[in-house]
Amino acid sequence: MFRFSRLWISFLPLLLLLDLGCQTPERPPNLIILFSDDAGYADFGFHGSELIRTPNLDLLAQSGARFSNGYVTASVCSPSRAGMMTGRYQQRFGHELNLPGKVDPLVPDSMRGLPLSERTMADWLSDAGYATGLIGKWHLGLEDHFHPTQRGFNEFFGMRKGSGPYFTGLNATIERGMSPVHPDSLDYLTDEFGSQAVDFIDRHADRPFFLFVSFTTPHAPMHVPDALLTEEQERFETDVRARYAAMMTTLDQNVGHIVSALERRNLRENTLVFFANDNGGAMPFNGSLNAPLRGAKGTALEGGNRVPFVMSWPGHIPGEQVLHDPVITLDVLPTFLSAAGVSFDDSAALDGVDLLPLMTGSSTSAPHDTLYWKMQWGAAVRAGDWKLVRTPSEEHWLFNLAEDLSESNDVSEAHPDLVATLRRSLEAWESTHAAPIWLINDAWHARTLERYDQAVVDGFVRN
């Protein structure tokens, strides 16, 4: 009996530790945003493309929830990022238009960026104890006070501006933190960003992290490795389409490297990954295609704002889901905060909503009654399947997206009461906005206006 008691006592500390371990709260999930830049809606395998090959992104989409009605908040780069990073319509704080904006002595460079009054996703998560990193494109202000490391990111490797060359030796705008990186030290830029993302994951594998990988691919200039270009030139008639396909291959490969890094570190089932493109395809500048959507980057049409939209969290979000409720990148911030266990209330004034109940099946309610878009020239409102578009020439077009995804049949004359109701909704929303801090020049206006003519856009199609 004495020996048994001593044996029991010797095991008691271990048993206590095991019991305490069972009570230890689960580590908050890692959170990753993967953003592509100017890709076409049609140019993903999980959207049915057979020519543009995206096997790693296809697997990501298969592993979680794909939203067939996923939107960004703007059809150009900077305001799209401003909405997603704050969870608030960017028009509320004057970041309505793209940077750098019109040269205007009344708008100094010190004001051209995401207003300092706004709290970013990185601010929220850094305050919650997350390691936060941005790899790639920022495009929310060039001045130091707008710098990512001043907006909640512990680490930054990338460019403050909106685009740049990809080849080694050409890009002198890359920084680590605020320190310039010599262009000769860089790999092909998409590969460099992928490698830096993997390095961030490896260095922070032992604590919760938030990583925003903001690829510039496939934004112009159309720089691609020779080996990939030669392969794609055999499949396409035009050089720009071959270059675009090669750039999409580099994007997909590096998404694969990032997911593999999570798997190698046994982090995949504790990481919520979101993938989207920042706006519609930039036809014709990069050879992208938006079919079957009408319009392109810069417009309030579906081809400007509807994008690939995927969330994956194995073990938490069931795979192989295709959800059809309209959602928007405003929803990423509250979804991430909810996953991280970070509380927020109405005082945060967020316009997005938590999508986890919809993805897990605990709720069947539509996340949004209405969604809105506006960029100086052109605006839109969607309520259910109905969408009203206000063109830059102040026409009002009405579409039923359930019956007419390509927005080819304006039914405004048949539904005047609905047009009036949606106009009032759009105008009431606009009435709550601050004035845009900066404006866009007339050249942008002309280029945007022509993209409302689908005959012009169809003339951009490349094979």
C-alpha positions, 0 to 999 in steps of 0.5 A: 500500500505504501509503495502504491501511494508513493507511485501515485504521488509521483504521477500526481504533478503530471496528471495535474499538468495534463488536466490543466492542459485540457483546460488551456484555451485554444490558440487564436487562429492565424489570419491571412489575406492573399490579394491579387491585383487587376486579375480578370473574373474569368481567369481562375480555374474555380470560375471555370477557366480552362486556359488560365491555370490556377491549381493551387487557388482551385484547391484553396477554393475547394477547401472552404467557401467560395462566394459567387457574389463576392465584391470589393468596395471599389473598382480601383486599387487604393479605395478598394484596399481602404474599405477592406482594411477598415471594414468601413465604406471608404467614402465615409472618410473621403478615400473615394478615389485612387491615389495619387489623384489630381495634382492640386495645391489645395490637397498636399501630399500629407493628406493623400492617404488613408486618413489617420483617424481610421483604425486598420485591421492591423491596428485591431489585431496588433492590439489583440497581441497578433504579430502583423505583417504586410508583404507587397503593395500598400497603396494607401499613402506615400508619406511616412505617417501613412506607412504600414508600420505606422498603421498597425503592421509590425513588419513591412516588405514591399512598395508604398506605391501602386505598381512597379517592375518585376525583374531583378535590378529594376524596382528601386521602390521596395522597402523593408520597414522604412529602409530601401532594399537594393533592387539587385538583391531582389528575385522576380518580384512575385517570387520575392513576395512569396518567399518573404511571406513564407519567411514571415510564417516560419518566424512567427509559427509559435504565436498568432499572426496576421499576414497580408500578402498583397501581390502586384500580379498581374498588374502591369507592367507585363514582366514575366520569366522567359521560360514561362513566357515561351511555354504560354506563347504556344497556347495563346494568339497574342503576346499580352494574353500569354504574358498575363497567363504566365503572371497568373502562373507565378501568382498561383505557384506562390499561393501554393508555397504559402499554403505549403508553409502552413502545412509544414508548420502544422498550422493549416487547420488553425489558419483562416485564409482569405483570397480575393482580387482587388478589383475587376480585370484591367482590360486591355492593359494586362490581357485579363478577361471578365466574362461573363461580366459587363465592364472592367476596372474603373466602372460600377458594373459587375466587371469592375467590382465583382471578384473571386472571393474565397475563405478557407479554414479547414476543420472550421469552415466546411469545404466545397461550399459555393455560397450565393449571398452577396458579400463584400470585402468590408466583411473581412475585418469583422470576420477576422475579429470574430475568428480571433475572439476580438470583441467589437460593438456598434461604436466601431461603426463597421459596415461589414459583418461577420461571415462565419455564421453563414459559412459554418451553417449556424445562420442562413440570413443574408449578410446584407440587404443592400450594397453600394459603390461610388467613385466620383463618376459612376455609382451603383446600389444592389438590393437582393437581385436588383442592381441600379447603376448610375453611369458617368453620364447620369443615366440610370440602368436597372438590372436583375442579376439573377436573370441577367448576370452580364447586365445586358438588358436594362429594364429601368423603363419597365420598373420606374417605381423600383428605380425611384426606390433604389435611387433614393437609397443610393442618394441617402447613402451618399448624403452621409459621406465626406467630400473626396479628399482628392479628385481624379483627372479628366483622362481617367474620366474619359477612360472610365466612361468608355468602359460602360460601352460593352462594345468597346470592352469586347474590343479589348478581348484577347486570345 
